[in-house]
């Protein structure tokens, strides 16, 4: 199997990233793996899509650091690969990371991914539906039962009205973004600075105001879902709890959050069952659900991270589990060809 990973930029990848783990696992399972940035696509004159990609094929890797070191080495010259000849292209870039410095790159993976899928290569997650998930409004398409009460606006008075209606703490955050940037927990003590916090959020777009879930004080659980089902092996789930012990309301790992083992409850499994139909219908092969009690606070469909923490706590290499599932899909593609479209294959 030949598998390619599109990331923001190869040189900014880190050894702990889930994509690095997946790329290394693919090689260790005997496949060919290629990694390239969303700025490395090439649309050729014959209509095919190529990429200037790096690889570390041909050996069994035991260290993520050494594997990534080979990929990022100045001596490792990128090679041209025709994505028609790739079995699977995984879109693993985070559009929000490029929002400020490289706005042109935000949608590049989705746009080129659609061209690649149209020519017959399996592209995951499905780029056509990823195009509708470039900001947090995608979250609002899931059943209201699993979502906190939410207001999305750029009108300061509307945001303040929603905050007053809740009568308790409220979280505000940008509609586009990740990593905990400009995320504020607003309680009575923060009301004096409310205008400044709202201004910081709406400076670059819409503000999402969301009811605060008291259970969030104990962090949230990142639960991986593959093919619309909880990612699991040997009865153990790919999940972990994220908690910020510094007192910061954000549990995101980029904001000082720490990972701990998590219990996957019946409430969480029921929640997955509720969102499963849309994830399957949208061709979302691998996603990360961020859960507080029985509510979703976010769905990461682009580049869900934390597979390493999940693997550590479960003592299972979930990266290999993901690659082995891709092997199965590639076999189906051989049998059915273009009689099964990209969305159908994505979550089969």
C-alpha positions in Angstrom: 0.0 0.0 0.0 1.2 3.5 -0.8 -0.1 6.2 1.6 0.5 9.9 1.6 0.0 12.4 4.4 -0.7 16.1 3.6 0.3 18.3 6.6 0.6 22.0 7.1 4.4 21.9 6.5 6.8 19.0 6.8 9.3 21.2 8.6 6.9 22.2 11.4 5.8 18.6 12.2 6.8 17.2 15.6 7.7 13.7 16.7 4.7 13.5 19.1 2.2 14.4 16.4 -0.4 11.7 15.5 0.5 12.1 11.8 4.1 11.2 12.5 3.0 8.1 14.3 0.7 7.1 11.5 3.4 7.7 8.8 6.0 5.6 10.8 3.4 2.9 11.5 2.7 2.5 7.8 6.3 1.9 7.0 6.8 -0.5 9.9 3.9 -2.5 8.6 5.6 -2.8 5.2 3.9 0.0 3.3 5.3 3.0 1.5 4.6 6.3 3.2 5.0 9.9 1.9 4.6 13.2 3.7 4.2 16.7 2.2 2.9 20.1 3.0 -0.3 21.7 1.6 2.0 24.0 -0.3 3.6 21.1 -2.2 0.7 20.2 -4.4 1.2 20.4 -8.2 -1.7 20.3 -10.7 -0.1 19.0 -13.9 -1.0 19.9 -17.4 -2.5 16.4 -18.0 -5.0 17.0 -15.1 -3.2 14.8 -12.6 -2.2 16.0 -9.2 1.3 15.5 -7.9 3.1 16.4 -4.7 6.7 17.2 -3.8 6.9 14.7 -0.9 9.5 13.3 1.5 9.8 9.7 2.6 11.8 7.5 5.0 10.8 4.2 3.4 12.8 1.0 3.4 13.6 0.4 7.1 12.0 -0.5 10.4 11.8 2.6 12.6 11.7 2.3 16.4 12.1 6.0 17.3 9.6 8.8 16.3 12.4 11.4 16.7 14.8 9.6 14.4 12.0 8.9 11.9 11.1 12.6 11.7 14.7 13.6 11.7 15.1 11.6 8.4 12.0 13.3 6.9 13.2 16.8 7.8 16.9 16.3 7.0 18.3 18.8 4.5 19.8 15.8 2.7 16.3 14.3 2.2 15.3 15.9 -1.1 11.6 15.9 -1.9 10.6 13.7 -4.7 7.7 14.1 -7.2 4.9 11.6 -6.6 1.8 11.2 -8.8 -1.2 11.0 -6.4 -3.0 8.9 -9.0 -0.5 6.1 -8.0 -1.2 6.5 -4.2 -3.7 4.2 -2.6 -4.7 6.6 0.2 -4.2 10.3 0.8 -4.8 11.4 4.3 -5.5 15.1 4.8 -3.9 15.9 8.1 -3.4 19.6 8.0 -5.0 22.0 10.5 -6.5 24.9 8.6 -6.7 27.1 11.7 -2.9 27.0 12.1 -2.5 28.8 8.8 -5.3 31.4 9.4 -3.0 34.3 10.1 0.3 33.7 8.4 -0.8 31.6 5.4 -4.5 32.2 4.7 -4.0 30.7 1.2 -3.1 27.4 2.8 -6.3 27.0 4.8 -8.4 25.4 2.1 -5.5 24.0 -0.1 -5.8 20.5 1.3 -9.5 20.3 0.7 -9.4 21.8 -2.8 -6.6 19.6 -4.1 -8.0 16.7 -2.1 -11.2 16.9 -4.1 -9.3 16.8 -7.4 -7.3 13.8 -6.2 -10.5 11.9 -5.1 -12.2 12.7 -8.4 -9.4 10.8 -10.2 -9.9 7.7 -8.1 -7.5 7.9 -5.2 -9.1 7.4 -1.7 -8.9 10.6 0.2 -9.6 10.7 4.0 -11.4 12.4 5.5 -13.7 13.0 2.6 -12.6 16.4 1.2 -16.0 17.4 -0.1 -17.5 17.3 3.3 -14.3 18.7 5.0 -15.0 21.8 3.0 -18.1 22.4 5.1 -16.1 21.9 8.3 -13.5 24.7 7.9 -15.0 26.4 11.0 -17.0 25.5 14.0 -20.4 25.9 12.3 -20.0 22.2 11.3 -20.6 21.4 14.9 -24.0 22.9 14.8 -25.2 20.4 12.3 -25.2 17.6 14.9 -28.3 16.9 17.1 -29.0 19.6 19.7 -29.2 17.0 22.4 -25.4 16.5 22.3 -24.4 20.2 22.1 -24.1 22.9 24.7 -26.4 25.9 24.2 -24.6 28.2 21.7 -24.8 31.7 20.2 -22.6 32.6 17.2 -22.5 36.3 16.4 -20.2 39.4 15.8 -22.8 41.6 17.5 -21.5 42.5 21.0 -25.0 43.1 22.4 -26.2 39.7 21.2 -23.3 38.0 22.8 -23.9 39.8 26.0 -27.6 38.9 25.9 -26.7 35.3 25.6 -24.2 35.5 28.5 -26.9 37.1 30.7 -29.4 34.5 29.8 -27.2 31.7 31.0 -27.0 33.0 34.5 -23.7 31.3 35.0 -20.3 30.9 33.5 -20.0 31.1 29.7 -17.1 30.2 27.3 -16.4 32.4 24.4 -14.0 31.5 21.5 -13.4 32.2 17.9 -15.5 30.5 15.2 -12.2 29.6 13.4 -9.3 28.5 15.5 -7.8 25.8 17.6 -5.1 25.4 20.3 -7.0 27.4 22.9 -6.1 30.8 21.4 -8.5 33.6 22.5 -10.7 31.2 24.5 -12.1 32.8 27.7 -14.2 31.5 30.6 -16.5 34.3 31.7 -17.9 34.3 35.2 -18.8 37.1 37.7 -15.2 38.0 38.3 -14.5 38.5 34.5 -17.5 40.7 33.7 -15.4 43.9 34.2 -13.2 42.9 31.3 -16.0 41.4 29.2 -15.8 44.1 26.4 -12.1 43.5 25.9 -12.5 39.7 25.8 -15.2 39.9 23.2 -13.2 42.4 21.2 -10.2 40.0 21.2 -12.5 37.2 19.9 -14.3 39.1 17.2 -11.2 40.9 15.9 -10.7 38.1 13.3 -14.3 37.0 12.8 -17.3 35.5 14.5 -17.6 34.7 18.2 -18.9 31.4 19.6 -20.5 31.8 23.0 -21.3 28.6 24.7 -22.8 27.5 28.0 -20.3 26.4 30.5 -20.5 22.8 31.6 -19.5 22.4 35.3 -18.0 19.0 34.7 -15.4 20.8 32.5 -13.6 21.8 35.6 -12.3 18.2 35.6 -11.2 18.5 32.0 -12.6 16.9 28.9 -12.1 13.5 27.2 -10.7 13.2 23.7 -12.3 10.1 22.2 -11.2 8.9 18.8 -13.9 7.6 16.4 -13.0 5.6 13.3 -15.6 4.6 10.7 -18.3 6.1 13.0 -17.4 3.8 15.9 -15.2 4.3 19.0 -11.6 3.4 18.0 -10.8 0.4 20.1 -8.6 -2.7 20.2 -8.7 -5.6 22.6 -11.6 -4.0 24.4 -9.6 -0.8 25.1 -10.6 2.6 23.7 -8.4 5.2 22.1 -9.2 8.0 24.6 -7.6 10.1 27.3 -8.6 12.9 29.6 -7.2 16.4 29.1 -7.0 18.6 32.2 -5.2 21.9 33.0 -3.8 21.8 36.5 -2.7 25.4 36.3 -6.2 26.8 36.8 -6.6 27.8 33.2 -10.1 26.9 31.9 -8.6 25.5 28.7 -7.7 21.9 28.8 -6.2 21.9 25.3 -2.8 20.4 25.2 -1.4 23.5 23.5 -2.6 25.6 26.4 -0.8 23.8 29.2 -3.2 20.8 29.4 -2.0 17.5 30.6 -3.2 14.0 29.6 -4.5 11.4 32.0 -6.2 8.0 31.5 -9.9 8.3 30.9 -12.9 6.1 31.5 -15.1 5.8 28.5 -18.6 5.8 30.0 -22.0 4.6 28.7 -22.9 8.2 28.2 -20.0 8.8 25.9 -20.8 5.6 23.9 -24.4 6.8 23.5 -23.1 10.2 22.3 -21.0 8.5 19.7 -24.0 6.5 18.5 -26.0 9.7 18.2 -23.4 11.5 16.0 -22.4 8.4 14.1 -25.0 8.7 11.2 -23.7 12.1 10.2 -20.0 11.2 10.5 -20.6 8.2 8.3 -22.7 10.1 5.8 -20.0 12.8 5.6 -17.2 10.3 5.0 -15.4 11.2 8.3 -13.0 8.2 8.7 -11.0 9.4 11.7 -12.2 12.1 14.1 -11.6 13.3 17.6 -14.6 14.0 19.8 -14.0 16.3 22.8 -16.5 15.2 25.4 -17.6 16.7 28.8 -20.0 14.3 30.6 -22.8 13.7 28.0 -22.1 16.7 25.8 -19.8 17.4 22.9 -17.7 20.5 23.1 -15.9 20.1 19.8 -15.4 17.7 16.9 -12.0 17.6 15.3 -12.3 16.3 11.7 -9.1 17.6 10.2 -6.1 16.5 12.3 -7.2 15.0 15.6 -4.2 14.6 17.9 -3.4 12.6 20.9 -3.2 9.1 19.5 0.1 8.8 21.3 -1.5 9.5 24.7 -4.3 7.1 24.0 -1.8 4.4 23.0 0.3 5.0 26.1 -2.6 4.6 28.5 -4.1 1.6 26.8 -0.7 0.0 26.0 -1.8 -0.5 22.4 -0.4 1.0 19.2 -3.5 2.6 17.9 -1.6 4.0 14.9 -1.1 0.5 13.7 -4.8 -0.2 14.2 -5.7 2.8 11.9 -3.2 1.7 9.2 -4.6 -1.9 9.3 -8.0 -0.5 8.7 -6.8 1.4 5.7 -5.4 -1.9 4.3 -8.9 -3.3 4.5 -10.3 -0.3 2.6 -7.7 -0.5 -0.1 -8.7 -4.2 -0.7 -12.3 -3.1 -1.1 -11.3 -0.5 -3.7 -9.5 -3.3 -5.6 -12.7 -5.3 -5.7 -15.2 -2.6 -6.4 -13.2 0.1 -8.2 -15.2 3.2 -9.0 -18.5 1.4 -8.2 -17.9 2.7 -4.6 -17.4 6.4 -4.2 -15.0 8.1 -1.8 -17.6 8.8 0.9 -18.8 5.2 0.9 -15.2 3.8 1.3 -14.2 6.4 3.9 -16.3 4.9 6.7 -16.9 1.3 5.4 
